[in-house]
Amino acid sequence: MRDITYPPIILMAKAAFKVLGLKFQMSGTDNIPRQGGAIIALNHISYVDFVFGGLTAVPSKRLVRFMAKRELFDHRYTGPLMRSLHHINVDRTDGIASYQTGVEYARAGEIVGIFPEATISRSMELKELKTGTVRMATEAGVPLIPAIVWGTQLMYTKDHPRDFSRGKTIALTVGEPLYPAGNNPAGDTAQLRAAMTALLDRTVASYPLSPDGQWWAPARLGGTAPTPEEALRLDAEEKRRRAKERATRRAAKRG
């Protein structure tokens, strides 16, 4: 796959990281294969996770093709960029085509990045994972690599103002590859979630800022983020609000 845009974008991103004074805490990146296809499963706590999640593969000199929502591809500015980077367009109303594209990419030797939670977690914990991630790895015949990104929520996440002030630390932790058998997608997904949870706990424990009393840390680990149950309620409220807004816009167009 020919990449004209991706290498200069990485260089520009690294320059921006220096301007922002970002510090990086990376562990386990040697688990990313230097050749051959793979699926990387990342947690989702911020709107900028895909920007930093791709850095997990940089030490192995690999590029990650992320599965991302259709709206980014439809946008007049981000759309051409996403296509030039060969990311994968995900239409949530019909995920079969994007799933098959992900399988084909991985079979062809590409590294495919997936956020199996599908949406940002307000609790900073792992939400329930979609089984499509393990099914994709099984069908493509490639390793499934769990990974955690942390610190991005301090920059841009739900229910909190954006903060791109200098000096933040971004932690990236990559776990050992998993090889799901394929005959039990639910069980394989539970194994993936357990591996990612262990990585999350390890990442939070080694992060330079204590989670105690902090809004950006899980309540289970001493933070004040919403519990998973509270987060589900907030997600439901957001869904109802967006549905109402869409209905209002449709009514205005008809009027």
Number of C-alpha atoms within 10 A of each C-alpha: 9 8 11 10 14 17 12 11 13 16 11 12 14 14 12 12 16 13 12 14 14 17 14 15 16 15 16 13 19 14 17 27 17 14 12 15 23 28 32 29 26 25 29 29 28 22 15 14 22 21 12 16 28 21 21 26 20 15 11 15 12 18 21 24 23 25 22 21 14 15 13 17 19 13 12 10 10 13 15 14 17 21 14 14 20 20 19 24 24 22 15 12 7 9 13 13 13 17 20 14 18 29 25 16 22 24 18 14 15 22 29 26 26 25 23 24 20 17 14 21 24 28 24 27 24 22 20 13 19 15 18 17 25 30 22 24 27 21 15 21 19 23 23 26 24 25 29 28 27 26 22 25 26 20 17 18 21 13 8 12 10 12 13 13 12 13 13 20 18 20 22 25 22 25 22 16 20 18 16 23 14 16 10 13 18 16 15 21 21 16 15 25 21 14 18 23 18 12 20 21 16 13 22 19 13 11 16 13 12 14 19 14 14 15 19 23 24 24 20 16 17 14 19 18 22 22 17 19 10 13 18 16 13 15 16 12 12 12 12 12 12 12 12 12 12 12 12 12 12 11 10 9 8 7 6
